[in-house]
Amino acid sequence: VQERSIDFPAISFLPEMQETTKQYKWMDFNMMIGDCNISWVEEFYANAL
């Protein structure tokens, strides 16, 4: 099963999401939570959108 890559520029159009991305440095955050929590991230963005 291929990992679904998230198009960050496409999902960063909301001001709150841009601020969160800048504040926490998304890539570092993404590595920190790890693959085991990727479903949580997907759920978060699905709900956010």
N, C-alpha and C positions, 0 to 999 in steps of 0.2 A: 504494500500500500504506500503510495507516494505521499509524502508530507505536503500539505497544502500551504504554500507560501502566502503570507499576508502582504498585500500591497500597502505599505505604511503611508506613503503620500496620499493614497486614496482614503484612508481611514483617519487621517490627521486633520481633516478639514474643520472639525469642531474645535472651537477655541479651548475648551476644557481639555480635550484630548491632546492638543498641541502643547499646552502648558504641562500636562502630565508627562508627555514624551520628552520635553526639554528638561524638566525638573529631575526626572529619574534616569535620563539617558536610556532610552528604550532597550537598546541592545544589551546593556549591562543587566538590566532588569530581566530581560528575556533569558539570558544565560543563568541568572541567579535562580529563577523559578524552575528551570530545567524542563525537559520533555515530559516529565511525569505530571506536570501541571498544565500542559498545553491545552487540554480540554477546558480548564477553567478560564484560560485566556480567551479561547474561542467563544465560550459562553458569555464572558464579560463583554466582548466586542459585539456579539450578536444582540445582547440586551442593550448596549449603548447605542447601537444604530437603530 
